[in-house]
């Protein structure tokens, strides 16, 4: 009788354990809930360039997590000297100084550094400085990333664009991206656009940008602009930050938020545009910016109204457009900062993108 009682108790325990295991598996998210965090890192401003037709490079570093994207912001001063400062690059780096400029394709993995590069034209000012930003992602699903780089020669002719697209490998997801032009010695050369897109016919294979509300873009576009022309070795680079290979991202969603505002149109003036992740969009993981001829999500990208137009910023911000501070974990907005040169710029627009990721990543 004692043996029979023991068997019944053992069987009962097994049934309870079996039911518990079944419930754990059957309740979505209980067994493998994902957690996502984003921290903005920035070291503050670096002064310069202090001479004409030159550049400075500075970097933001993720102390934890991986760089999903990044940005840059410049102090330019006022008056005519402000026309000479422009962004030359906002891009991932393996160590905070080395650039990915060699063979195209997948060029790096698990990057934790972001470069902000500021350039000068024919004038400089003591007010010039460049501040880089890295958006550092922690996720127990997307715990590896890869950088895809593409490049093309040009532009060399005055007021012409050179659009380059970097596309994520199949079965990965785009997290962010960057842009770069070289050399700095061509003072009229700079990247005027860096944005998410799709490598498909509907977007003319990256020439049309991802629109507001679009989900899971697979590519990043960079646009080089040569305001005054010249240069025989000019190059435009595009960088896409993608999830690592072998990660099942089928349940992940990255949503695009986009806004466009008119201007700047008067000489020696600036314009900002800000957009944010809405309720239900998830966390801000990166963003992009452009100064353009407008309607960039419905028509192929066109340059702005003047050769001197340029970008001075693309960065995580408050809703009012102010850059966030180092260590911020609640950034929800992205701001673009554009500027004209010494001439008026009719029919010019400032564009901004925010990439927002749900807990699926």
Buried (B, 14 or more C-beta within 10 A) or exposed (E): EEEEEEEEEEEEEEEEEEEEEEEEEEEEEEEEEBEBEBBBBBBEBBBBBEEEBBBBBBBBBBEEBBBBBBBBBBBBBEEEBBBBBBBBBBBBBBEBEEBBBEEBEBBBBEBBBBBBBBBBBEBBBEBBBBBBBBBBBBBEBBBBBBBBBBBBBBBBEEBBBBBBBBBBBEEBBBBBBBBBBBBBBBBBBBBBBBBBBBBBEEBBBBBBBBBBEBEBBBBBBBBBBBBBBBBEEBBBBBBBBBBBEEBEBEEBBBBBBBBBBEBBBBBBBBBBBBBBBEEEBBBBBBBBBBBBBBBBBEEBBBBBBBBBBBBBBBBBBBEEBBBBEEEBEEBBBBBBBBBBBBBBBEEBBBBBBBBBBBBBB
